[in-house]
Amino acid sequence: MRAIRVRIQPERGWFGPFHRAAAEADDISIRAVHALRLLADGSSVLLYEYTGDRTMAERLAADRLDGAVSWQVTELSGRQLMYANTTPSAMTAAILGVLDEWTVVVDWPIRLVDGREVVLTLVGDDAELQGAIDAVPAGVQVQVERTGEYRPGSDRLLARLTPRERETLRAAVELGYYRNPREATYEDVAAAVDCAAGTVGHHLRNAETKVMGALLGDG
């Protein structure tokens, strides 16, 4: 099973009125889209994750969500979320049409970089993935960032690490370095992986940076 990671950016800078308003606002930023699909009546349902001022998010939803049937803003486990049933922009509808036409699936969530560019992973076979990329509508720039075998969840996170970083991180977890209270030191991990304590610190800091960046959508 193949996967392709792409970066998508509308040439005009936004996908629709709400996205434009959020991208231009100082008090709110869209971080991710956790779900998005077209309904039989032509409307769409979506679940945004955003950061920033809740009042501003509510104001933008009321003013800029085209043909909104309903919307709701909430907070769940420290994440600020917005659900909406709305009329998609022509560009968004065209992109969703591509996903319906080709037998590919989106590996959710879709991440937004700087509130404007979209980074997503598509899964399928090579021919279908290429067909979907070629069918992206005019006015949308597509940059392929990575191709390869699909790696779900934690496998994909660990794939970002070097073999030595993975080995060191696994040893640290197994020995209790990340427990509270801590049950192991750099020296304990160093003895397990046969390297210097300073090298353990270097590998763990690199691994933590890569994993946390990926979890927060910055990597």
Phi, psi and chi 1 to 4 in degrees:
 res  aa     phi    psi   chi1   chi2   chi3   chi4
   1 MET       -  129.2 -171.7 -179.1  -57.6      -
   2 ARG  -103.0  156.6  -57.5  -71.7  -71.1  176.5
   3 ALA  -139.6  151.1      -      -      -      -
   4 ILE  -137.1  130.8 -176.6  169.3      -      -
   5 ARG  -103.5  125.4  177.3  176.7  171.5  178.0
   6 VAL  -127.0  153.4  -63.9      -      -      -
   7 ARG  -113.3  124.0 -175.6  177.1  -64.8 -107.5
   8 ILE  -118.1  133.9  -63.5  176.7      -      -
   9 GLN  -141.0  124.8 -177.6  175.7   21.5      -
  10 PRO   -66.4  138.2  -14.4   27.5      -      -
  11 GLU   -61.3  -29.4  -67.4  176.5   -3.9      -
  12 ARG   -82.3   -9.4   65.0 -173.1 -178.3 -175.1
  13 GLY   100.0   -5.4      -      -      -      -
  14 TRP  -157.7  156.7   40.6  -86.3      -      -
  15 PHE   -91.0  -26.8  -71.0   96.3      -      -
  16 GLY  -167.2  177.4      -      -      -      -
  17 PRO   -57.3  -42.3  -25.6   35.0      -      -
  18 PHE   -66.4  -44.6  179.0   77.0      -      -
  19 HIS   -61.0  -41.5 -179.4 -143.4      -      -
  20 ARG   -61.6  -47.3  179.5 -179.2 -175.4  178.7
  21 ALA   -62.4  -41.4      -      -      -      -
  22 ALA   -67.4  -39.3      -      -      -      -
  23 ALA   -66.0  -31.5      -      -      -      -
  24 GLU   -90.1  -13.0  -66.4  175.8  -11.4      -
  25 ALA   -80.1  149.3      -      -      -      -
  26 ASP   -89.7  -18.2  -65.4  -32.0      -      -
  27 ASP  -102.8    1.4  -59.9  -30.7      -      -
  28 ILE  -151.4  146.3 -178.5  176.0      -      -
  29 SER  -143.9  131.3  177.9      -      -      -
  30 ILE   -78.6  126.3  -58.6  173.4      -      -
  31 ARG   -97.8  -37.8  -64.0  -81.8  -62.4  177.3
  32 ALA  -160.0  159.2      -      -      -      -
  33 VAL  -118.0  117.2  179.8      -      -      -
  34 HIS   -91.1  -18.5  -70.4  -86.7      -      -
  35 ALA  -160.8  144.2      -      -      -      -
  36 LEU  -162.8  123.9  172.3   60.8      -      -
  37 ARG  -154.6  155.1   65.1 -172.4  178.9   92.4
  38 LEU   -86.8  143.4  -77.2  175.8      -      -
  39 LEU  -102.6  167.9  -58.7 -179.1      -      -
  40 ALA   -61.8  -27.8      -      -      -      -
  41 ASP   -83.9    3.3   63.1    3.8      -      -
  42 GLY    91.8   -8.6      -      -      -      -
  43 SER   -83.0  172.9   68.9      -      -      -
  44 SER  -127.9  154.6   64.9      -      -      -
  45 VAL  -119.3  140.3  -72.1      -      -      -
  46 LEU  -149.2  160.0   55.8   85.2      -      -
  47 LEU  -131.5  107.3 -176.9   64.7      -      -
  48 TYR   -90.0  151.1  -78.4  124.2      -      -
  49 GLU  -115.7  130.4  179.5 -179.0  -13.8      -
  50 TYR  -134.3  164.7   70.9   94.0      -      -
  51 THR  -121.9  151.4   57.7      -      -      -
  52 GLY   121.4 -158.4      -      -      -      -
  53 ASP   -78.9  124.3 -177.6   70.1      -      -
  54 ARG   -65.2  -38.8  175.6  169.3  179.2  160.5
  55 THR   -61.7  -40.5  -59.4      -      -      -
  56 MET   -64.9  -40.9  174.0   60.9   74.2      -
  57 ALA   -60.5  -42.9      -      -      -      -
  58 GLU   -65.8  -39.1  -67.2  173.4  -21.7      -
  59 ARG   -65.4  -43.7 -175.8  179.8  -56.4  126.5
  60 LEU   -64.6  -38.9  -68.3 -179.2      -      -
  61 ALA   -62.5  -43.2      -      -      -      -
  62 ALA   -67.5  -34.6      -      -      -      -
  63 ASP   -92.4  -31.4  -66.5  -16.2      -      -
  64 ARG  -119.2   -8.3  -60.9  -61.8 -175.7   91.7
  65 LEU   -78.8  111.0  -78.7  174.1      -      -
  66 ASP   -62.6  128.4  -74.0  -10.7      -      -
  67 GLY    52.6   37.1      -      -      -      -
  68 ALA   -63.7  125.0      -      -      -      -
  69 VAL   -79.6  -43.2  176.7      -      -      -
  70 SER  -160.7  155.2   63.5      -      -      -
  71 TRP  -154.6  157.9   59.0  -93.5      -      -
  72 GLN  -153.1  138.4 -178.3  178.2   -4.7      -
  73 VAL  -112.6  134.8  174.0      -      -      -
  74 THR  -149.7  172.7 -171.2      -      -      -
  75 GLU  -126.5  132.4 -175.6  170.7  -30.2      -
  76 LEU  -138.2  120.1 -178.9   64.9      -      -
  77 SER    52.2   41.2  -58.5      -      -      -
  78 GLY    81.3    0.6      -      -      -      -
  79 ARG  -103.7  137.2  -68.7 -176.9  169.6 -176.3
  80 GLN   -92.6  122.0  -65.3  171.6  -70.7      -
  81 LEU  -126.0  148.7  -58.2  171.0      -      -
  82 MET  -132.3  123.0  177.4 -173.5  -67.9      -
  83 TYR  -100.3  141.2  158.6   86.9      -      -
  84 ALA  -148.7  142.3      -      -      -      -
  85 ASN  -114.0  110.1  175.3 -158.5      -      -
  86 THR  -146.1  171.9 -175.2      -      -      -
  87 THR   -85.5  119.8  -58.3      -      -      -
  88 PRO   -72.1  152.7   29.4  -35.5      -      -
  89 SER   -65.7  162.7   68.4      -      -      -
  90 ALA   -58.8  -38.9      -      -      -      -
  91 MET   -66.7  -45.2  179.4  176.3  -68.2      -
  92 THR   -62.9  -42.5  -60.2      -      -      -
  93 ALA   -62.4  -38.6      -      -      -      -
  94 ALA   -66.1  -40.0      -      -      -      -
  95 ILE   -67.1  -42.7  -67.4  172.9      -      -
  96 LEU   -64.0  -32.2  -69.6  175.2      -      -
  97 GLY   -63.5  -35.1      -      -      -      -
  98 VAL   -61.5  -42.6  170.7      -      -      -
  99 LEU   -66.8  -29.4  -61.7  178.5      -      -
 100 ASP   -76.5  -31.6  -75.1  -20.2      -      -
 101 GLU   -75.8  -37.2  178.9 -177.4   -4.0      -
 102 TRP  -107.9  145.7  -62.3   89.7      -      -
 103 THR   -83.5   68.4   54.6      -      -      -
 104 VAL  -126.0  157.8  -62.0      -      -      -
 105 VAL  -125.8  152.6  -64.6      -      -      -
 106 VAL   -90.9  133.9  175.7      -      -      -
 107 ASP   -90.1   96.1 -174.8   14.7      -      -
 108 TRP   -73.3  152.5  -58.9   96.2      -      -
 109 PRO   -86.0  164.2   32.4  -36.7      -      -
 110 ILE   -88.8  131.7  -65.4  171.9      -      -
 111 ARG  -100.1  145.6  -59.6  -69.0 -179.0 -175.9
 112 LEU  -110.3  133.8  -82.9   82.4      -      -
 113 VAL  -105.1  124.6 -179.9      -      -      -
 114 ASP    56.7   24.7  -63.5  -30.5      -      -
 115 GLY    73.2    0.7      -      -      -      -
 116 ARG  -123.7  -56.8  -66.3 -179.1 -178.9  -88.4
 117 GLU   -77.0  144.7  -65.4 -177.6  -36.5      -
 118 VAL  -108.7  132.4  167.0      -      -      -
 119 VAL  -118.3  122.5  177.8      -      -      -
 120 LEU  -142.0  158.5   73.7  156.0      -      -
 121 THR  -114.2  128.7  -62.0      -      -      -
 122 LEU  -108.3  143.5  -61.8  174.6      -      -
 123 VAL  -123.1  137.3 -178.2      -      -      -
 124 GLY   168.3 -162.3      -      -      -      -
 125 ASP   -92.2  167.4   66.3   34.4      -      -
 126 ASP   -58.3  -43.7  -73.4  -33.2      -      -
 127 ALA   -65.7  -43.0      -      -      -      -
 128 GLU   -68.6  -39.3  -67.2  -67.1  -44.6      -
 129 LEU   -63.0  -44.3  -70.2  168.9      -      -
 130 GLN   -65.6  -38.9 -172.3   59.6   56.0      -
 131 GLY   -62.0  -41.1      -      -      -      -
 132 ALA   -65.1  -41.3      -      -      -      -
 133 ILE   -64.2  -43.8  -64.6  -59.4      -      -
 134 ASP   -66.0  -24.9  -67.3  -19.3      -      -
 135 ALA   -90.1   -1.1      -      -      -      -
 136 VAL   -58.4  132.6  170.3      -      -      -
 137 PRO   -65.5  159.2   23.3  -33.9      -      -
 138 ALA   -60.0  149.0      -      -      -      -
 139 GLY    93.1    0.7      -      -      -      -
 140 VAL  -124.1  123.2  179.5      -      -      -
 141 GLN   -88.4  133.2  -61.9  176.2   -8.1      -
 142 VAL  -123.4  126.8  179.6      -      -      -
 143 GLN  -122.1  121.1  175.7 -174.7  -11.0      -
 144 VAL   -79.2  121.6  176.1      -      -      -
 145 GLU   -97.8  -32.7  -68.4 -164.7  -27.7      -
 146 ARG  -160.4  140.8 -175.7 -179.9  -55.0  150.9
 147 THR  -132.4  154.6   61.3      -      -      -
 148 GLY   159.8 -169.4      -      -      -      -
 149 GLU   -69.3  144.3  -69.0  -60.4  -47.2      -
 150 TYR   -71.4  133.2  175.5   61.5      -      -
 151 ARG  -123.1  111.3  -64.5  176.2  179.3  -87.9
 152 PRO   -76.9  149.2   28.1  -34.1      -      -
 153 GLY    44.8 -122.2      -      -      -      -
 154 SER   -63.2  -30.6   59.6      -      -      -
 155 ASP   -59.9  -38.7  -73.3  -11.9      -      -
 156 ARG   -69.8  -36.4 -164.0  162.2   61.6 -110.2
 157 LEU   -64.2  -47.2  -73.0  178.7      -      -
 158 LEU   -67.9  -25.2  -68.0  177.0      -      -
 159 ALA   -65.7  -18.8      -      -      -      -
 160 ARG   -74.3  -17.0  -66.0  169.2  176.2  -97.9
 161 LEU   -92.6  154.3  -49.6 -176.3      -      -
 162 THR   -73.2  160.4   66.9      -      -      -
 163 PRO   -54.4  -39.5  -29.0   37.4      -      -
 164 ARG   -69.6  -36.4 -164.8   58.7  165.9  162.4
 165 GLU   -65.7  -41.9  -71.7  166.4   -4.9      -
 166 ARG   -62.2  -44.9  -74.0 -163.5  -65.5  -87.2
 167 GLU   -61.1  -44.8  178.7 -172.8   18.4      -
 168 THR   -67.2  -41.9  -55.4      -      -      -
 169 LEU   -64.1  -44.4 -177.6   61.3      -      -
 170 ARG   -60.8  -43.4  -75.7 -163.5  177.0   99.2
 171 ALA   -62.8  -41.5      -      -      -      -
 172 ALA   -62.3  -42.1      -      -      -      -
 173 VAL   -65.9  -46.7  170.6      -      -      -
 174 GLU   -64.0  -34.0  -69.3  170.3   -0.2      -
 175 LEU   -83.5   -9.3  -68.7  171.1      -      -
 176 GLY    93.9   17.9      -      -      -      -
 177 TYR   -62.1  -32.2  177.0   79.3      -      -
 178 TYR   -97.3    6.8  -71.1  103.4      -      -
 179 ARG   -78.9  163.7  -68.4  177.8 -170.4  148.9
 180 ASN  -127.3  109.8 -173.2   18.1      -      -
 181 PRO   -75.8  157.6   27.0  -34.3      -      -
 182 ARG   -64.4  136.8 -174.7  162.9  -73.0  168.3
 183 GLU  -112.1    1.6  -62.5  177.3    1.6      -
 184 ALA  -148.2  158.8      -      -      -      -
 185 THR  -117.2  173.9   64.2      -      -      -
 186 TYR   -55.3  -39.0  -80.3  175.6      -      -
 187 GLU   -64.0  -39.4  -73.5   74.3   15.3      -
 188 ASP   -64.0  -44.3  -63.6  -36.0      -      -
 189 VAL   -66.1  -39.9  179.0      -      -      -
 190 ALA   -59.6  -39.8      -      -      -      -
 191 ALA   -66.3  -33.6      -      -      -      -
 192 ALA   -73.4  -33.4      -      -      -      -
 193 VAL  -108.5    3.5  -62.5      -      -      -
 194 ASP    61.0   60.8 -168.5   23.1      -      -
 195 CYS  -153.0  178.1   69.8      -      -      -
 196 ALA   -75.9  152.3      -      -      -      -
 197 ALA   -60.0  -37.8      -      -      -      -
 198 GLY   -63.4  -34.5      -      -      -      -
 199 THR   -69.4  -36.7  -56.8      -      -      -
 200 VAL   -59.0  -46.2  165.8      -      -      -
 201 GLY   -59.3  -41.5      -      -      -      -
 202 HIS   -62.4  -47.7  174.5   74.2      -      -
 203 HIS   -65.2  -42.0  -72.2  -36.0      -      -
 204 LEU   -67.6  -39.4  -69.5 -177.4      -      -
 205 ARG   -64.0  -42.2  -75.3 -169.5  -64.6  -86.0
 206 ASN   -62.6  -44.3  -76.7  -13.0      -      -
 207 ALA   -64.5  -43.9      -      -      -      -
 208 GLU   -62.1  -41.5  -69.5  161.0    2.7      -
 209 THR   -62.4  -44.5  -63.4      -      -      -
 210 LYS   -68.3  -44.1  -66.8  174.6 -177.9  178.2
 211 VAL   -68.8  -46.1  170.0      -      -      -
 212 MET   -66.9  -36.9  -66.5  -53.2  -64.6      -
 213 GLY   -61.3  -41.3      -      -      -      -
 214 ALA   -67.6  -41.7      -      -      -      -
 215 LEU   -64.4  -34.6  -71.3  174.0      -      -
 216 LEU   -94.2    2.9  -63.6  174.3      -      -
 217 GLY    79.7   16.8      -      -      -      -
 218 ASP  -103.3   -3.4  -61.3  -34.7      -      -
 219 GLY  -112.6      -      -      -      -      -
